[in-house]
Amino acid sequence: MALTNTRLTDTEPTTVFTAVGQQAITTIHICNTTGTNAAVNVFAVNSDDSTGAGEDNQIYSALEISSNDTYVISTEKMILDDSDLIEVEANISNAITVTVSSIAV
């Protein structure tokens, strides 16, 4: 099992995980480290998608993360092919840390 940690430093979609080979996502932890509520969008982007994060590949929309709280996305093993991405954007910068747990398939 592998962990990938990413701090969202701005409000643009940020790649928090890139599959190497075929990998399964087991959990995604989204942690708000500030005293202000934040909203996040999560995207699963196919490597063939040239447009990147958008409504066509959004899997969570305006997910409210309370101040100093963590939301855990526990999936039934989301399988990603080589170079597929998980991207996350937040409505405020420097508030969110995303940890993705994955395993090779």
C-alpha positions in Angstrom: 0.0 0.0 0.0 1.2 3.5 -0.8 0.4 7.0 0.5 0.5 10.2 -1.4 0.1 13.5 0.5 -0.6 16.8 -1.2 -1.2 20.3 0.2 -3.6 22.4 -2.0 -1.8 25.8 -2.2 -4.3 27.5 -4.4 -7.9 27.2 -5.6 -7.2 25.6 -9.0 -7.7 21.8 -9.5 -4.5 20.1 -8.3 -3.4 16.6 -9.1 -3.2 14.6 -5.8 -2.6 11.2 -7.4 -1.3 9.8 -10.7 -1.6 6.1 -11.3 1.5 4.2 -12.2 0.4 1.1 -14.0 -3.0 -0.1 -12.8 -3.7 1.0 -9.2 -6.7 0.8 -6.9 -7.6 3.8 -4.6 -8.6 2.5 -1.2 -9.2 5.7 0.7 -8.9 9.5 0.2 -8.6 11.6 3.3 -9.4 15.3 2.9 -8.2 17.4 5.9 -9.1 21.0 6.6 -6.3 22.3 8.7 -7.7 25.8 9.3 -10.4 27.4 11.4 -12.5 28.2 8.4 -15.0 25.8 6.6 -13.9 24.8 3.1 -15.7 23.3 0.1 -13.9 20.9 -2.2 -14.5 19.2 -5.6 -13.0 15.9 -6.4 -12.4 14.6 -10.0 -11.4 11.3 -11.5 -9.7 12.1 -14.8 -9.0 9.5 -17.4 -5.6 9.8 -19.0 -7.2 10.1 -22.4 -9.2 13.2 -21.3 -7.5 16.2 -22.7 -9.8 18.7 -21.0 -8.8 17.8 -17.4 -10.9 18.4 -14.3 -14.5 19.4 -15.0 -18.2 18.5 -14.7 -17.8 15.4 -16.9 -15.4 13.7 -14.4 -16.5 15.2 -11.1 -17.1 12.6 -8.4 -17.8 14.9 -5.4 -19.2 18.4 -5.7 -18.9 21.2 -3.1 -18.1 18.7 -0.4 -18.2 20.8 2.8 -15.2 20.1 5.1 -15.7 21.8 8.5 -12.9 23.7 10.1 -10.2 21.5 11.6 -12.0 18.3 10.4 -11.3 15.5 8.0 -13.6 13.8 5.5 -12.8 10.2 4.5 -13.8 8.8 1.1 -13.8 5.1 1.4 -14.3 3.5 -2.0 -15.0 0.0 -3.2 -11.5 0.1 -4.8 -11.6 2.7 -7.6 -9.4 1.2 -10.3 -7.2 3.6 -12.2 -5.2 2.8 -15.3 -1.7 4.1 -16.0 -1.6 7.9 -15.9 -5.2 8.4 -14.8 -5.5 11.2 -12.2 -7.3 12.2 -9.1 -7.6 16.0 -8.9 -9.0 18.1 -6.0 -9.8 21.8 -5.8 -10.8 23.9 -2.8 -12.6 27.2 -2.5 -9.8 28.6 -0.2 -6.0 28.2 -0.6 -3.6 26.6 1.9 -6.5 25.0 3.9 -6.7 21.4 2.6 -4.3 18.5 2.7 -5.3 15.4 0.7 -3.9 11.9 1.5 -4.6 9.1 -1.1 -4.1 5.5 -0.1 -3.5 3.1 -3.1 -2.4 -0.4 -3.9 -1.1 -1.9 -7.2 -3.5 -4.2 -9.0 
